Amino acid sequence: MLPHPQLDEAPVAEAEEKTAEPPLFKVLLHNDDYTTMDFVVYVLQSIFNMLEDQAFQVMLNVHVKGIGVAGVYTFEVAEMKVAKTTALAREHEFPLLCTMEKDI
C-alpha cells in the first residue's frame, strides 16, 4: 500500500498535558531582642534583593508585628534563602530566626 499524500500533511492530535504550578513557600523573619535593625535591612537587601526602602518597610513589619514575610518562593529557593540567612546571621553572631511555611 502506497502512502497517501493527504495523510502525510494531516495535523496530528497531541494530548495536552497540564502541569501544576509548584507550591510556594513564604520565607519569614522573626523578631528578637538582639539582631539589629540595620542587619535585618542588610539581609533583606543582600539575600532577598530588596531595594533599601522596601527592606526598611519589611524590617519595621518584623519589629512591630514580631514576624514578617521576606519573600515567597518555590520550595528549593525558599530553603536556600533560609539557609543563607541563618548562616549570615550566625557569622555575624546574631540569633535571627528565619523560617519557611507553605503559602496558602
N, C-alpha and C positions, 0 to 999 in steps of 0.2 A: 504494500500500500504506500503510495506516494504522499509526502507531506502536503497538507492543504495550505495554500498561501494566506488565506483569511485567518486561519487559526494561529499562524505564526505571529500575527500582529494584534491578536485579541488581548485585551487587558487581563491581567491575572489578578484575581481577587486575593488580597492579602489580609490575613487576620490582624485586626487592630489590637495591639497589646496596650493595656492601660497599666502604667506603672504608678504606684502610690508614692506620694511625696514622703520623704523620710521624716520621722518625728523630730520635732525641735525641742531644744532644752534651754532654759534660762540659766545664765550664769549670774549668781548672786554674791554680793559683797555684804558682809555682816559688820556692824559697828562694834568697836571695842574701845576701851579707855586708854590704849597705848599707841595704836597706829596713828600717825599724824595725818591731818587732812591733806597736807602737801604730798605725802607719799601716796595716798589714795588717788589724788589727781594724777600723779606721775604714772601710776599703774594703769589708770584708765586711758591715758594718752599713749603710753608705750605698748601695752599689750592689747588694748581694745580699740586702738586707732581713733580715739575721740579727739575732737578739737578741744581747746582749753575751756571754752565756755560750757560746752556740753559735759565735759569731765567734771567741772566745778559743780554743775547742777546735780549730777548723779551723786557726787560726793556729799553734797548737802542733804540729798534724799537719804543716803545711808546714815548720815549723822543724826538727822531728825527722826526718821522712822525706824532706825535700827537695822534696816536692810534695804538694799537697792539692786536693781537689775543693771548689770554691766553690759548685757547683750543677749541675743537669742541666736542659737546656732544648732547645727546638726550635732549628734552625739559626740563624734570624734573631735570636732573643732571645740566644742564646749569642754570636753575632757582635757584637751591640750591647754586651753586658756586657764582652766582651774589649776592645772599642774604648774604652768608658768607663773601664775600669780602667787601661788603658795611658795614656790622656790624663790622668787624675787623677794617676797616678804621675809622669809627666813634668812636670806642672805643679808638683808638689812636689819635683822633682829626685831622684826615686828610680828605680832601674833595674828595678823589679818587673816580672817577666815573667809574662804571663797568656796562656794558650793554650787551644785547644779541640780535643777529639778525639771521634770518634764513640763513643757509649756502646754497649757490646755487650750 
